[in-house]
Amino acid sequence: MESKNIGRRKIVSVIGNHSIEKDGIRYKIAYALGKALIDNGYRVQTGGYRGVMQAVMAGAHASEHYREGDTIALLPCFDTEAANEYADVVIPTGLDVMRNALVANAYAVIGIGGGAGTLCEYAFAWTFNRLIIAFENTGGWSEKLANTRIAEDADRYPDNPDDKVYGVSTVEDAIKILNENIGRYTSRHTPIKA
């Protein structure tokens, strides 16, 4: 029996602030980004709580291309009820802050603002050789890390001298960079050697 290669839709993690204002720039960008990601054939993954995580998943649900299963929540706790109402697939990892490594190991990571947890996810994403995009107009660690290399001495992609945290200020720019570069970021993390 032949199997058909139906192709997997790539998962993009969106990271950022746990608490945001509903009419603020972070909410508006996250909501529009969630919709645009689904419109462009991606799935959305977050830490599953409120703030940026909830806004991006609400936007994903607003896409006319949305399908059940397009939003994935990787919770740090064991309580599935802690996920926001837009999370389709809820994975209660029970790993507390260590679940940030799972969030960061998507095909790409996009940051909107963010505090210490977001910084941790950026560091994991860099170590895992992921494509990273940061909104440079949303404050927090995204603004600080946009257009930088997290580790100057890391030669993650020798054939890509432009490798960095790609800074953007619009959802359209984020989607453009994502679509143009996601195929270039295919290396997977290998175990640390002593």
C-alpha positions in Angstrom: 0.0 0.0 0.0 1.4 3.4 -1.0 1.3 6.2 1.5 0.6 9.7 0.3 2.8 12.5 1.5 0.2 15.0 2.6 2.8 17.4 4.1 2.7 18.7 7.6 1.8 22.3 8.3 4.7 23.9 10.1 4.2 25.0 13.7 5.2 28.5 14.7 5.6 29.4 18.4 4.6 32.9 19.5 6.1 34.1 22.7 5.5 37.3 24.8 3.9 38.9 27.7 1.5 37.1 30.0 -0.4 40.3 30.7 -1.3 42.8 28.1 -4.0 45.5 27.5 -6.7 44.4 25.1 -6.6 47.7 23.1 -2.8 47.9 23.2 -0.2 47.4 20.5 0.9 44.0 21.8 -2.7 42.6 21.7 -3.3 44.1 18.2 -0.1 42.7 16.8 -0.6 39.2 18.4 -4.2 39.0 17.1 -3.3 40.0 13.6 -0.2 37.7 13.6 -2.3 34.7 14.7 -4.7 35.3 11.8 -1.9 35.8 9.3 -0.1 32.6 10.4 -3.2 30.5 9.8 -3.9 32.4 6.5 -0.4 31.4 5.4 -0.7 27.7 6.2 1.0 27.5 9.6 -0.2 26.3 13.0 0.2 28.4 16.2 1.9 27.2 19.4 2.1 29.1 22.7 2.5 28.5 26.4 -1.3 28.5 26.5 -2.1 31.1 29.0 -3.3 34.7 28.7 -1.8 37.9 27.2 0.1 37.5 23.9 -0.6 33.7 24.0 -4.4 34.2 24.1 -4.5 37.1 21.6 -2.5 35.1 19.0 -4.8 32.1 19.4 -7.9 34.3 19.2 -6.5 35.7 15.9 -5.8 32.2 14.6 -9.5 31.3 15.3 -10.6 34.4 13.3 -8.9 33.2 10.1 -11.2 31.8 7.5 -8.6 29.1 7.0 -8.7 28.0 10.6 -9.2 24.3 11.3 -9.7 22.5 14.7 -6.2 21.7 15.9 -4.5 24.8 14.6 -3.7 26.2 18.1 -1.5 24.3 20.5 -0.9 25.1 24.1 2.1 23.7 26.0 1.1 24.4 29.6 3.8 24.4 32.4 1.3 22.8 34.8 -0.8 19.6 34.8 -4.1 21.5 34.8 -5.7 21.4 31.3 -8.3 23.9 32.5 -5.6 26.6 32.9 -5.3 27.0 29.1 -7.0 29.9 27.4 -10.3 29.2 25.6 -8.7 29.4 22.1 -6.3 26.5 22.7 -7.4 23.5 20.6 -4.7 21.0 21.6 -3.8 21.3 25.3 -0.6 19.6 26.5 -0.2 19.8 30.2 3.5 19.2 30.5 3.9 19.6 34.2 7.5 20.9 33.5 7.0 24.4 35.0 9.4 26.8 33.4 11.3 24.0 31.7 8.4 23.8 29.3 9.8 26.9 27.7 12.3 24.6 25.9 9.3 22.8 24.2 7.7 26.1 23.2 11.0 27.3 21.6 11.5 24.1 19.6 9.0 24.9 16.8 9.9 25.5 13.2 10.1 29.2 14.0 9.6 31.5 17.0 8.1 35.0 16.9 8.3 37.3 19.9 6.1 40.2 21.0 7.4 42.1 24.0 8.1 39.7 26.9 9.8 39.4 30.2 12.1 36.8 31.8 10.1 33.8 30.5 10.3 35.2 27.0 14.0 35.8 27.3 14.4 32.1 28.3 12.4 31.0 25.2 14.6 33.2 22.9 17.7 31.6 24.4 16.4 28.1 23.8 15.3 29.0 20.3 18.7 30.3 19.5 20.4 27.2 20.9 18.0 24.9 19.0 18.9 26.7 15.7 15.4 27.9 15.1 14.3 30.9 12.9 13.6 33.7 15.3 11.6 36.9 14.6 11.1 39.7 17.1 8.8 42.7 17.0 11.0 45.7 17.6 8.1 48.0 18.5 6.5 46.1 21.4 9.0 46.7 24.2 10.4 44.0 26.4 13.0 41.5 25.3 11.6 41.4 21.7 12.6 45.0 21.2 16.0 44.5 22.9 16.9 41.4 20.9 15.6 42.5 17.5 18.3 42.5 14.8 21.0 41.0 17.2 22.8 37.7 17.5 22.1 36.2 20.9 25.5 34.6 20.9 28.1 36.3 18.9 30.4 33.3 18.8 27.8 30.9 17.7 28.1 29.9 14.0 24.6 28.4 13.7 24.4 28.7 10.0 27.7 29.3 8.3 26.1 29.6 4.9 23.8 32.4 6.2 25.9 35.4 7.3 22.6 37.3 8.0 21.6 34.8 10.7 20.2 36.8 13.6 17.0 37.6 15.5 15.1 39.2 12.6 13.6 42.5 13.7 10.2 43.5 12.3 7.6 46.2 13.1 4.6 44.9 11.1 2.8 41.5 10.8 3.3 41.7 7.1 7.1 41.9 7.5 7.0 39.0 10.0 5.2 36.8 7.6 7.5 37.8 4.7 10.6 36.9 6.7 9.0 33.7 7.9 8.0 32.6 4.4 11.3 33.5 2.9 13.5 32.0 5.6 11.7 29.0 7.2 13.3 26.6 4.7 16.8 27.9 5.5 16.5 27.0 9.2 16.4 23.2 9.1 19.3 22.3 11.3 18.3 20.5 14.5 20.0 20.8 17.9 22.5 18.1 18.7 23.5 17.1 22.2 26.0 19.2 24.0 29.4 17.5 24.0 31.8 17.6 27.0 
